[in-house]
C-alpha cells in the first residue's frame, strides 16, 4: 500500500479505469504514502459513521475487490486496518 501506482497499472489492465469512481480515486490518491492513505481512509470512515452511511460489509467487499491489485503484504495490512475499523475479532 505504499502508493497506488501499481494499482493504477492493474486497474488499466482490467478496464477499471473506465469506471469514473475508480478513475477519480486514482487521480486523488496516486502518489500518497501509506500513512497518508490510512489517514484519509480513517477520515472517510469517521465522516461516514457520523452521517450514518458507513457500511462495514460494503467496506469489506471493497477491500476484496482491491485484492488482485495488491501484494500479499499490502492486502494483509489493509485487511487488518479494516478489521480494526469494523470492530471485528482478529
N, C-alpha and C positions, 0 to 999 in steps of 0.2 A: 504494500500500500504506500510505498514511498512517494510515488507520483502516479498520475493517471495516464502517462504517455503510453505504456504498454496496453492499457485498456483501450485507448483510442485506436490503436492498430487492430486489436481484436474486434472492436466494435465495427470498424470499417469492413473487415473481412466477413463479418456475419450480417452486414447490412443494417446494423442497429443505428448507424449514424443517420439513416433515413427517418428515424423517429425523432421528431422535433424536441421532445423532452430529453432524449439521450444526447442529442447534438448540443442543446443548451447546457446540460450538465458538464459535458466535456469541455466546452469553452470556459465555463465558470470555474471549474476545479482543476483543470490541467495545469501542471507545474507546481501545485501545492505540495508541501511536505506532509508527512504522516500526521504530525501533531496538529497542524492546521486543519487537515481533513477531519480528524476526530473532533476537534473543537467545533467545526461547522456542523458536523453530524449531531453533536450534543445540543448545540444551539437550536437546530431544526426540531429535534425531538422535544426539547423544552417548550418551544413555541407551539408545536402540535398538541402536546399534552394540555397546555394552558387553554387552547381553544377547542379542545375535545375532539381533535381529528386524528390523534395518534392511534395507529392500529398495529399492535405487536406482530400479528400474523402477516400483515402486509409487509412489514419491515423484514421479517424472516424470509419471506418469498423473494423480496428484492435482493437480499444477500445471496440467496440460492441462484438467482438469475445472473448475478455477477461472477459466480464461482468459476465458470470456464475461462474467464479473463484474468483471474488472479492466480498467483503461485500458491502452493500449499500453505506456505508461511503467511502470506497475505490473507488468504481465506480464513485461516485459523485465528489470526488476530482480529479480523473483522467479526467473525462469528462470536468470539469471546466478548467483544465490546457490545454487540447486540444482545447477547445473553445477559450481560450485566444491566443493560438498559431495560430489557424486558423483565428483569427480576426473576429469571429462571434459575433453577438449580444447575450449578456447573457439574 
